[in-house]
Amino acid sequence: MRKLAVDVGQSRVGLAISEGSLVLPLEVIPAGESAANQVLELARARGVEAIYVGLPLSLNGSFTASTQNSVEFANRLGAEFEVRM
C-alpha cells in the first residue's frame, strides 16, 4: 500500500511517500489556500491509498496553534479523498 506523509507548516507543506518499506522525501509545496488541492492531486496521481498528517504538539503534549492548523488541513483532505486518514 502506497502512503503519503504530510508535514503542515505555516510557510510550507512537506511531503514524503512510501515505496514498499522505504519512505522517500517527495516535495515541498507552499502553504496556502491551494495546498490541500495540490496534495490531493499528487496523491491521486501517485496511487496513494492512505494519507498521514503529522500532529505537532507542545513539549507537554498539549495542542498549539500549529496543531489546530494541521487538524484543519487533515479535515480538508479527508473531505475530498476516499482513503484512510
N, C-alpha and C positions, 0 to 999 in steps of 0.2 A: 504494500500500500504506500503510495507516494503522499508525503505530508509536507505542509508548508508552515514554517515558524515565522511569526511576526513580532517584531520588537518596535512598539509605538513610542516615538519621542515627540517633543514639541516641534522640532525642526525637520526631522527625518523619520522614515519608517524603514527599518532594516528587515530584510527577508532572507531566509535560508530554506533549502529544500532537501528532502531526503532522497537519496539514490541508493536503494537497497538498505543496507545497515549503516551507510555513510551519510552524514549531513554536511552539505556544502553551502557556503555563502552564495546568495543568488544576486541580489542587487539592493541598492538603497534608493528610495524614492522620496521626493519632498513631501512632508506632511501638509495636509490641507484638505479642502473640500473634495478633491478628486482622488485622494489617496486610496480610499476604500474601493472605489471602482477600478483603479489600477491593479490593486491586489486581486480583486475578483477576476479581472480579465486574465491576469497572469496565471492564477490558479486553474482556471478553466482551460487555458491553452496548454498547460503542463500536465493536465490529467490528475490534479490533486484530489485526494479523497478525504483529507482531514486538514483543518487549519487550527494551529495553536497560537494563541495570542498571549504574550508574556504579561504577567500581572505584577507590576512593581509595587512593593510595599516598603514602608519605613523600616528602620532597624528594629523597632519594637513590634513589627508585624501589623501595624495599623494602616488603613487606607490613606492615600495622599491625593493631591490633585492629579498627579500622573496616573494613579490607579484608576480614578474615575474616567480619565481620558481613554485609557486602554479598554475599560469595560464598555464605554460608549462605542468605540471603534469596533470591538468584537460584536456588539449588538447589531451594528450596521452590516457587518459581514454576514452574520447569521441570518439576517432578514432576507438576504439575497442569494445565499449559497446553500445548496441542499446537501450539506455534508456534516459530519460530526465536528463540533466546535469544542 
